[in-house]
Amino acid sequence: MRILVTGGAGYIGSHLVDKLLEAGHEVVALDNLSSGRPENLVHLEDAPRFRLIEGSITDPKRVAEAMRGCAMVYHMAAVVGVRRVVEDPLACITTNVIGTHLVFEEARRLGCKVLLASSSEVYGKSTAVPFREEDDRILGPVTVSRWSYSAAKAVDEHLALAYAAQGLLIAVVRYFNSYGPRMDPESYVVPRFLRQALDNQPITVHGDGSQSRSFTYIEDTLRGTLLAATTPEGEGKIFNIGSDRETTILELAQTVIRVTRSASPISFVPYSHHRPFEDVPRRVPDVSRARRLLGFEARVPLEEGLLKTARWLEP
Ligand SMILES: NC(=O)c1ccc[n+]([C@@H]2O[C@H](COP(=O)([O-])OP(=O)(O)OC[C@H]3O[C@@H](n4cnc5c(N)ncnc54)[C@H](O)[C@@H]3O)[C@@H](O)[C@H]2O)c1
């Protein structure tokens, strides 16, 4: 089968490309390399069943070229990461909404199935953990630009359901803090802590570290994604894909120090010095729908995933 991975040079997208090639598919990646990196695909330079098209999902010609002959699209391309979104909310909104609309429209024209990568950010700052897919979304004011990412991803999901109602085969996954090799240490907490620990530098925890997340190793993220895309029960549905083990940021820092046997101290940094925006206090998925309909469960313990990611970061 020929498959398009938008954002295929990115962290999750490039791992997905590898998995799909391993399964014997022909794979096209469409990426504008804004946050994705050619190094993520360098091992595929001579792979006969792989092609990278450099271009934007907001360019109709590029989208049509990339999707030609494809039976399936994994739509990963997006402006991602709170820092990028705060720095350039316009790029976030236009890429994530207009780009997604173009991908869906072309998929409908070609009769192609779509898997949409969405985010736990859609739940906003809801405190009703664990989050179920049908729960209310609680967002801050539009003057706080971090919420534009949540809003754009929610519009993508509304679009997905609207296209599904018109017959497009579609599934949506909401990722919860995926981490693993190829993740950018500048932008994400897990590789940043690991980098600091490996360098024996202070591990910088924002606030008192009591805010929590559900860290999900890339292998689990990929398995959930592929199950949602290929299980007939996944069609037209939204799934939380992540670990349901809740970990505070302070626990994450302590675990990173333990698994890397680092001498790093923990340094507490006030939010206002780094991030003038609202943080989300807790973020934990209820994965019972994915468990029931897809047979999905995150399997990789945090310590094991951290060790594997540390090995990748080591010089
Ligand atoms: N990593 C996570 O924990 C997480 C959590 C929630 C949701 N997601 C979603 O998963 C998907 C993949 O995220 P990721 O973590 O791999 O981030 P990433 O930044 O590594 O990947 C995004 C990719 O999209 C590409 N891209 C951006 N704008 C583009 C455009 N206009 N045209 C073509 N390509 C473009 C980037 O260059 C990059 O390669 C995204 O949709 C993201 O919103 C990720």
The ligand as a Tripos MOL2 file, in Angstrom:
@<TRIPOS>MOLECULE
LIG
   44    48     1     0     0
SMALL
NO_CHARGES

@<TRIPOS>ATOM
      1 N1          5.0300   14.6760   20.7820 N.am      1 LIG1
      2 C1          3.9290   14.6820   21.5290 C.2       1 LIG1
      3 O1          3.9350   14.3330   22.7030 O.2       1 LIG1
      4 C2          2.6130   15.1170   20.9330 C.ar      1 LIG1
      5 C3          1.5630   15.3410   21.8230 C.ar      1 LIG1
      6 C4          0.3350   15.7150   21.2970 C.ar      1 LIG1
      7 C5          0.1580   15.8180   19.9290 C.ar      1 LIG1
      8 N2          1.2030   15.6110   19.0740 N.ar      1 LIG1
      9 C6          0.9420   15.7320   17.6370 C.3       1 LIG1
     10 O2          1.6710   14.7470   16.9320 O.3       1 LIG1
     11 C7          2.0760   15.2550   15.6660 C.3       1 LIG1
     12 C8          3.5810   15.0640   15.5050 C.3       1 LIG1
     13 O3          4.2530   15.8340   16.5040 O.3       1 LIG1
     14 P1          5.7780   15.6500   16.8830 P.3       1 LIG1
     15 O4          5.8690   15.5780   18.3440 O.co2     1 LIG1
     16 O5          6.3850   14.5670   16.0710 O.co2     1 LIG1
     17 O6          6.3700   17.0810   16.4740 O.3       1 LIG1
     18 P2          7.4190   17.5040   15.3480 P.3       1 LIG1
     19 O7          7.5380   18.9800   15.4390 O.co2     1 LIG1
     20 O8          8.6500   16.6960   15.4880 O.co2     1 LIG1
     21 O9          6.6650   17.0800   14.0150 O.3       1 LIG1
     22 C9          5.8520   17.9320   13.2640 C.3       1 LIG1
     23 C10         6.3270   17.8910   11.8330 C.3       1 LIG1
     24 O10         5.4570   18.6830   11.0170 O.3       1 LIG1
     25 C11         6.2770   19.4320   10.1130 C.3       1 LIG1
     26 N3          5.5260   20.6020    9.6550 N.ar      1 LIG1
     27 C12         5.1740   21.7030   10.3810 C.ar      1 LIG1
     28 N4          4.4910   22.5630    9.5980 N.ar      1 LIG1
     29 C13         4.4070   21.9790    8.3780 C.ar      1 LIG1
     30 C14         3.8420   22.3840    7.1510 C.ar      1 LIG1
     31 N5          3.2050   23.5550    7.0150 N.pl3     1 LIG1
     32 N6          3.9290   21.5500    6.0970 N.ar      1 LIG1
     33 C15         4.5770   20.3430    6.2130 C.ar      1 LIG1
     34 N7          5.1370   19.9180    7.3450 N.ar      1 LIG1
     35 C16         5.0580   20.7300    8.4110 C.ar      1 LIG1
     36 C17         7.5190   19.7690   10.9040 C.3       1 LIG1
     37 O11         8.6220   20.1620   10.1150 O.3       1 LIG1
     38 C18         7.7390   18.4680   11.6690 C.3       1 LIG1
     39 O12         8.5290   17.5740   10.9270 O.3       1 LIG1
     40 C19         1.6210   16.7120   15.6220 C.3       1 LIG1
     41 O13         0.4050   16.8070   14.9260 O.3       1 LIG1
     42 C20         1.4140   17.0620   17.0880 C.3       1 LIG1
     43 O14         0.4470   18.0770   17.2510 O.3       1 LIG1
     44 C21         2.4380   15.2730   19.5570 C.ar      1 LIG1
@<TRIPOS>BOND
     1     1     2 1
     2     2     3 2
     3     2     4 1
     4     4     5 ar
     5     4    44 ar
     6     5     6 ar
     7     6     7 ar
     8     7     8 ar
     9     8     9 1
    10     8    44 ar
    11     9    10 1
    12     9    42 1
    13    10    11 1
    14    11    12 1
    15    11    40 1
    16    12    13 1
    17    13    14 1
    18    14    15 2
    19    14    16 1
    20    14    17 1
    21    17    18 1
    22    18    19 2
    23    18    20 1
    24    18    21 1
    25    21    22 1
    26    22    23 1
    27    23    24 1
    28    23    38 1
    29    24    25 1
    30    25    26 1
    31    25    36 1
    32    26    27 ar
    33    26    35 ar
    34    27    28 ar
    35    28    29 ar
    36    29    30 ar
    37    29    35 ar
    38    30    31 1
    39    30    32 ar
    40    32    33 ar
    41    33    34 ar
    42    34    35 ar
    43    36    37 1
    44    36    38 1
    45    38    39 1
    46    40    41 1
    47    40    42 1
    48    42    43 1
@<TRIPOS>SUBSTRUCTURE
     1 LIG1         1 GROUP 0 **** ****
